[in-house]
Amino acid sequence: MLRSLHLISRLEAISYLALIAASLIKAFGDNENGVRVMGPIHGVLFLVYAALILRWFNDLGWPFSRAVLAIVLGSIPFGGFWVDQKWLPEASAAPG
């Protein structure tokens, strides 16, 4: 479970940064191919990230409010990295 959450939170955050880079290229370089590719990839990864958080927040010992905050953090740049680095190690150290 934790391995999946670590992986998806990192992939989601990386895809978000790639989508931002593609958006900048589209805006300043007049090439929208990157957005066409990265948009759907990031969208799917974000949905998987949110689904995993909602599926496992109880197993992580998180209140629902933390699960919602983790999903909100996943919707901002570097938020998935923050959740991965700050909250998921905490969950792996929890007894059980």
Order of alpha helices (4+ residues) and beta strands (2+ residues): alpha-alpha-alpha-alpha-alpha
